[in-house]
Amino acid sequence: MTVTVRFFALVRERAGAAELSLRLEPGATVTAAAEAIAQAIPTVRDLLPRAAFAVNRSYAAGDTILNDGDELAVIPPVSGG
């Protein structure tokens, strides 16, 4: 299956792209996708453990199962005041 991964803020800068088409095994979870992203784009690896993920525009836990055609957003932690 294929999911579209969208990167935001610092993750986008480090990835050098706004999105990635990611092929995963059927039944893959958000955590499995994060591991695949880290392998595909090592420059974002250190950001992923602290990032939030959203599947089809709804925040999702690591054990959320992805489906073919889903959109997975990677949102880095933000700070400020």
For each residue, the residues with C-beta under 8 A, 3 or more apart:
1: 23 24 25 26 28 66 67 68 69
2: 21 22 23 24 68 69
3: 21 22 24 33 66 68 69 70 71 72
4: 19 20 21 22 69 70 71 72
5: 19 20 21 22 33 37 71 72 73 74
6: 18 19 71 72 73 74
7: 11 12 15 17 18 19 20 44 74
8: 11 12 73 74 75 76
9: 12 13 75 76 78
10: 13 14 47 76
11: 7 8 14 15 44 47 51 74 75 76
12: 7 8 9 15 17 18
13: 9 10 16
14: 10 11 41 43 44 47
15: 7 11 12 20 41 43 44
16: 13 43
17: 7 12 20
18: 6 7 12
19: 4 5 6 7
20: 4 5 7 15 17 37 40 41
21: 2 3 4 5
22: 2 3 4 5 33 36 37 40 72
23: 1 2
24: 1 2 3 28 32 33 36 66
25: 1 28 32
26: 1 68
27: 65
28: 1 24 25 32 33 36 65 66
29: 32 33 62 63 64 65 66
30: 33 34 53 55 60 61 62 63 64 66 72
31: 34 35 62 63
32: 24 25 28 29 35 36
33: 3 5 22 24 28 29 30 36 37 53 66 72
34: 30 31 37 38 48 51 53 62 74
35: 31 32 38 39
36: 22 24 28 32 33 39 40
37: 5 20 22 33 34 40 41 44 48 74
38: 34 35 41 42 44 45 48
39: 35 36 42
40: 20 22 36 37
41: 14 15 20 37 38 44 45
42: 38 39 45
43: 14 15 16
44: 7 11 14 15 37 38 41 47 48 74
45: 38 41 42 48
46: 49
47: 10 11 14 44 50 51 76
48: 34 37 38 44 45 51 74
49: 46
50: 47 76 77
51: 11 34 47 48 74 75 76 77
52: 59 75 77
53: 30 33 34 59 60 62 64 72 73 74 75
54: 57 58 59 60 72 73 75
55: 30 58 60 64 66 70 71 72 73
56: 70 71
57: 54 71 73
58: 54 55
59: 52 53 54
60: 30 53 54 55 64
61: 30 64
62: 29 30 31 34 53
63: 29 30 31
64: 29 30 53 55 60 61
65: 27 28 29
66: 1 3 24 28 29 30 33 55 70 72
67: 1 70
68: 1 2 3 26
69: 1 2 3 4
70: 3 4 55 56 66 67
71: 3 4 5 6 55 56 57
72: 3 4 5 6 22 30 33 53 54 55 66
73: 5 6 8 53 54 55 57
74: 5 6 7 8 11 34 37 44 48 51 53
75: 8 9 11 51 52 53 54
76: 8 9 10 11 47 50 51
77: 50 51 52
78: 9
79:
80:
81:
